[in-house]
Amino acid sequence: MRRLLLVSFLGVAFLALAVSTIPFAIFLQSVERERLLTSLERDAFVLAGRAEEALESLGAADLAPVRDLVGDYRDAGGARVVIVDSQGSAVVTNDPEEIRVGLSYVSRPEFEAALGGVISTGERFSDTLGITLVYVAVPVFSGPEIVGAVRLTFDKAVIDAEVNRQWVGIGLVALITLALGAVIAVILSGRLVTGIRELSVTAGKISAGDFTARAREDLGPRETQALAGAFNNMAGRVGALVEQRQRFATDASHQLRTPITAIMLRLERLRDSLTLDAKGDERFDAIDYEIARLTRLIDGLLALGRSGVEGVEQISIDATSVVSERVESWCNLADEVGVSIVSRIEAGVWLTGVPTAVEQIIDVFLDNALSVSAPGHTILVDLETHGSNASLCIRDEGPGMKESDLPRAFERFWRGDAKYEGTGLGLALVEQLAEGSGATVRLQNRTPQGLNACVEFSLGPVALSL
Amino acid sequence: MIDMKVLLIEDDRAIAGAIIDSMEAVSWNVVHENTGAGGLAQLAARAWDVILLDLGLPDIDGIEVARRARETQSVPIIVISARGDESDRVLALELGADDYLVKPFGMRELLARVRAVHRRYDQGGDGPETGPLSVGALTIDPRERRVSLDGVEVALTAKEFDVLHYLASEVGAVHRRETILADVWDMNWYGSTKTLDAHIAAIRKKLGDARWIESVRGVGFRLGEPQ
């Protein structure tokens, strides 16, 4: 965002400079050229006036002061001067050696024009000198009669250098403007962006579960500050809602425990005060069983409320140890009902998850697997790594699930086959723990029969156990 | 244990009524107070054998009541609470409660706890009971944390020992799963109810006879000599 701001700011500045400076420079260049030509022309006329008499007489005495004059002119940095008589032969030049005196210039177009009475200005390439010349040729009048012509030539490179110097000056001004613009852009965009950056950092914290995070409301322009204010209000409300929701589950569970205790106490008292036959005892046992189920449901809800994804920090878990320990402790129970648990547990697997996620998930999976297993069945437990993930799979040989039921199995209170005991919260809890751990869960039917329950975690760093 | 004087500080009338009813059935004297302030006044006014204290009181926090009671009196305090979190439990016990009972609980369990706490005070110490328990051929020594059957030592893990010891605290009574879990394991999570089954299975195996511990379907477990 900041780069975009900088690029657009500087881009606009650059465009504005280009649009205004380039035509200005071109205009300046033509003005400069005009000025030089005009001054050449003026010099030519002055010289023509001074040469008039000398050209009329062509006497050496008359020519000498003209020769001195053009010599001084050259020494003062003026142009090269060639003065020809009416026949086009050079009579005065300001070349140091005056080697060109006597040469005929009548074939040069500018002299031809000047001797014809026309002022001629322009530039042409001189074969003799090998450079491009800018020239001005003017006729020398004596009354109505043309007695000669004066030509001033100037190396075009000198004029160009002068013009270029102006270009460089304009370019420098443009560059300084751009640099100043860049400084302002950096300062302004910084001011614009810090507020937004602060907001994005805060939003990140909140989505990671820290609902106490708030953005500073004094950064950036007024709009960003207003946005930060609105954002903080929103964060506060969302935080309060999440907390309320979490608290509701725990509060409800706690509140339910008190009346259940009252029921249990009253019931026991009632049972003691009655003389019951076997049938009566059975009825009381059934009530006891339902109370126990209700209690488990409440505990399940409490566990679900606690394992909410918000605000629970992920840790590194020694999955190999946890899974081994859990499998070992379940083996005795499996033994009692004639089911064997076979495990293949990779050594040294550490994964990332919320605390107790692995224990709770494997307990729910094994609990489910065991309750659908018949004597003689085998339950397979696999913990293995592949790439940057680790999967924990529990496969049973029970009846499996109807394909249409598989997606619903994680819904709260959903119970596939009511003939199996359960609260319908186990898999919901697994899903929630997996979500909090950044893991994925899937259930698949096995062939010929059975269910494969898998959860896929990300590998975590090996932590030192204290 | 006749004529035990019990002060019940509990704001929920339904559960208070049930507790009073249960205790009066065994001829204990129960006085009920709805508020922490009322409870503290009663504490100052008379001598009590035991105090049952709910933590969620309308005026003063139960923990604070326990702390103030501890400052002036040497009387057993049993906290009854709907909150079973380890942190709540530890805080209550540190501030002077002698036992912590998580709701829901049954009458037998409540009476057993009251008796146990009271017995400890009568013996003059406030440490746990340390004498070995015997159930038929089974001997459980809490001090040494050893179990022997017919004089032969049975090797139990720490948790297995805790479970067996817990069941042995009242032989023949059904102990609820949730209560055992809340007391023996400091945390309670959903999947852990089967953890208990797993430990019971291990204990049964080590005792060599599954009948030592009877499962009461859906409710809990009972320890008894195999008949």
Interface residues (C-beta under 8 A of the other chain):
Chain A: H254 Q255 R257 T258 P259 I260 T261 A262 M264 L265 R266 E268 R269 D272 S273 D285 D288 Y289 I291 A292 R293 T295 R296 D299 G300 A303 L304 R306 S329 W330 N332 L333 D335 E336 T356 E359 Q360 I361 I362 D363 V364 L366 D367 L370 E421 L425 G426 L429
Chain B: D12 A14 I15 G17 A18 I19 D21 S22 A25 A82 R83 V102 K103 P104 F105 G106 M107 R108 L110 R176 R177 E178 M187 N188 W189 Y190 G191 S192 T193 K194 T195 D197 A198 H199 I200 A201 A202 R204 K205 A210 V216 R217 G218 V219 G220
